[in-house]
C-alpha cells in the first residue's frame, strides 16, 4: 500500500498537488489527512477520481487522519460510502 500525506489544505491548489501525487500510484493507496484542516469540493473530486480509477484495477483508497471537520464533509457529501475511512 502506498501512502500519500498532503501537507496543505485541499482547496483548488492543494487538490491539484494531490492529484499529481495520486496519479503516480497503481496500487492500494492510503491518503493520510493528518495535516489537512479542510477539504473543498475540488479535493473531494480528486480523491473520488482516484478511487474510481484504482477500483477498476482491483485496488482501493483509504483515508486516515481526518479531523472532525473533514469527517463531517465526508459524511454530508456521501464520500464516506466511496472510500474506507480510518479514524
C-alpha positions in Angstrom: 0.0 0.0 0.0 1.3 3.4 -0.9 0.7 6.4 1.4 0.2 10.0 0.4 0.3 12.6 3.1 -0.7 16.1 1.8 0.7 18.9 3.8 -1.7 21.6 2.5 -5.5 22.1 2.7 -7.3 20.5 -0.2 -8.6 23.6 -1.9 -8.1 24.1 -5.6 -4.3 24.4 -5.4 -3.9 21.7 -2.9 -6.2 19.4 -4.8 -4.0 19.8 -7.9 -1.0 18.8 -5.9 -2.8 15.7 -4.5 -4.0 14.7 -8.0 -0.4 14.7 -9.3 0.7 12.6 -6.4 -2.2 10.1 -6.7 -1.7 9.7 -10.4 1.7 8.1 -9.7 0.2 5.1 -7.9 -1.4 2.0 -9.3 -1.9 0.0 -6.1 -3.9 0.5 -2.9 -3.5 4.0 -1.6 -3.9 5.5 1.9 -4.4 9.2 2.0 -3.2 10.5 5.4 -5.0 13.8 6.1 -3.4 14.4 9.4 -2.0 17.8 8.2 -5.2 18.9 6.4 -7.6 21.2 8.1 -10.3 21.3 5.4 -11.3 19.7 2.1 -13.1 21.7 -0.6 -15.2 20.1 -3.3 -12.1 20.1 -5.6 -10.3 17.9 -3.0 -13.3 15.5 -2.9 -13.3 15.3 -6.7 -9.6 14.4 -6.8 -10.0 11.6 -4.2 -13.2 10.3 -5.9 -11.5 10.1 -9.3 -8.5 8.3 -7.8 -10.9 5.8 -6.0 -12.8 5.2 -9.2 -9.6 4.7 -11.3 -8.0 2.4 -8.8 -11.2 0.3 -8.3 -11.1 -0.6 -12.0 -7.8 -2.4 -11.4 -8.9 -4.0 -8.1 -7.4 -1.5 -5.7 -8.8 0.9 -3.2 -8.4 4.2 -1.5 -8.3 4.5 2.3 -8.4 7.9 4.1 -6.9 8.3 7.6 -6.1 11.0 10.0 -9.1 13.2 9.0 -10.2 15.8 11.6 -13.8 16.2 12.7 -14.4 19.0 10.2 -13.2 16.9 7.3 -15.1 13.9 8.5 -18.3 15.9 8.6 -17.7 17.0 5.0 -17.2 13.3 4.0 -20.4 12.4 5.8 -22.6 15.2 4.3 -21.2 14.6 0.8 -21.6 10.8 0.9 -17.9 10.4 0.3 -17.7 8.1 3.3 -19.6 5.5 1.2 -17.0 5.6 -1.6 -13.8 5.1 0.4 -12.8 3.4 3.6 -12.2 5.9 6.4 -10.0 5.1 9.3 -10.4 7.3 12.4 
